Amino acid sequence: MSTTSTNSLESKLLAFFKDMAFAKENNNYESDRGKFVFHMTDWQEELGSLLRLFSSPDDYDQDQANQVMQALFYHVLPHLNAAAEIYDDAAELYKMHNKLPSS
């Protein structure tokens, strides 16, 4: 990560991670913080594509929209899940709150 904006993002992500009590008590803190930043930044290109799709859906044909959504589900979400697992047990919290209301 070499650009100023990325370095700024990296420093903010590292500070966010450091502030989490779980991370401070983790025996693998040094290793985990690097993994956390990787999982939070590896999908920046897909984030840009998703923002463009949501901002201007008429600029995309269905195949292009499908590619953006597939990248979200197959690349972005696994990285976010991995970052959440490293950060804390956020995935379990999501499972508890991901119940659809009964019809």
Wavefront OBJ file of the C-alpha trace (Angstrom):
o trace
v 0.000 0.000 0.000
v 1.837 2.994 -1.246
v -0.501 5.901 -1.915
v -1.219 8.593 0.633
v -4.938 7.840 0.740
v -4.270 4.131 1.206
v -1.722 4.824 3.920
v -4.250 7.061 5.611
v -6.870 4.345 5.287
v -4.414 1.753 6.582
v -3.564 3.885 9.624
v -7.262 4.403 10.383
v -7.963 0.674 10.076
v -4.997 -0.154 12.313
v -6.165 2.349 14.940
v -9.696 0.934 14.761
v -8.342 -2.580 15.227
v -6.050 -1.523 18.079
v -8.935 0.026 19.987
v -10.837 -3.241 20.096
v -10.365 -4.958 23.436
v -10.359 -8.402 21.814
v -7.382 -7.439 19.654
v -5.411 -6.170 22.649
v -5.855 -9.500 24.450
v -5.102 -11.573 21.366
v -1.800 -13.485 21.409
v -1.590 -13.093 17.619
v -2.139 -9.321 17.649
v 0.752 -8.408 15.324
v -0.180 -11.039 12.757
v -3.914 -10.447 13.042
v -3.742 -6.691 12.579
v -1.980 -7.139 9.226
v -4.538 -9.727 8.159
v -7.347 -7.414 9.275
v -6.048 -4.540 7.136
v -5.586 -6.882 4.159
v -9.147 -8.187 4.427
v -10.506 -4.645 4.754
v -8.627 -3.282 1.739
v -8.276 -6.084 -0.826
v -11.710 -5.341 -2.271
v -11.379 -1.574 -2.837
v -11.838 -1.962 -6.594
v -15.086 -3.883 -6.068
v -16.294 -1.203 -3.668
v -15.829 1.401 -6.391
v -17.758 -0.753 -8.859
v -20.564 -1.296 -6.365
v -20.796 2.431 -5.631
v -20.984 3.203 -9.349
v -23.682 0.554 -9.853
v -25.761 1.867 -6.966
v -25.272 5.495 -8.022
v -25.950 4.988 -11.732
v -27.686 1.654 -12.353
v -28.782 2.787 -15.826
v -25.122 2.839 -16.891
v -24.929 -0.964 -16.504
v -26.476 -3.671 -18.614
v -27.654 -6.772 -16.757
v -24.456 -8.754 -17.391
v -22.308 -5.938 -16.014
v -24.563 -5.570 -12.971
v -24.360 -9.328 -12.430
v -20.547 -9.186 -12.498
v -20.515 -6.434 -9.867
v -22.905 -8.362 -7.630
v -20.980 -11.610 -8.067
v -17.790 -9.804 -7.038
v -19.637 -8.574 -3.957
v -20.784 -12.041 -2.918
v -17.690 -14.016 -3.927
v -14.874 -11.579 -3.124
v -16.033 -8.733 -0.857
v -18.230 -10.598 1.623
v -15.687 -13.363 2.316
v -13.095 -10.664 3.075
v -15.531 -8.836 5.351
v -16.400 -12.075 7.128
v -12.701 -12.842 7.609
v -12.062 -9.329 8.959
v -15.036 -9.650 11.318
v -13.749 -12.983 12.623
v -10.315 -11.464 13.261
v -11.798 -8.336 14.836
v -14.250 -10.126 17.092
v -16.967 -12.728 16.879
v -19.110 -10.420 14.748
v -20.183 -13.229 12.429
v -22.073 -14.901 15.279
v -23.808 -11.627 16.111
v -24.895 -11.319 12.489
v -26.320 -14.835 12.509
v -28.392 -13.990 15.598
v -29.827 -10.862 13.941
v -30.280 -12.341 10.474
v -33.627 -13.903 11.130
v -36.426 -12.990 8.780
v -39.652 -11.896 10.451
v -42.451 -14.437 10.198
v -45.082 -13.709 7.607
l 1 2 3 4 5 6 7 8 9 10 11 12 13 14 15 16 17 18 19 20 21 22 23 24 25 26 27 28 29 30 31 32 33 34 35 36 37 38 39 40 41 42 43 44 45 46 47 48 49 50 51 52 53 54 55 56 57 58 59 60 61 62 63 64 65 66 67 68 69 70 71 72 73 74 75 76 77 78 79 80 81 82 83 84 85 86 87 88 89 90 91 92 93 94 95 96 97 98 99 100 101 102 103
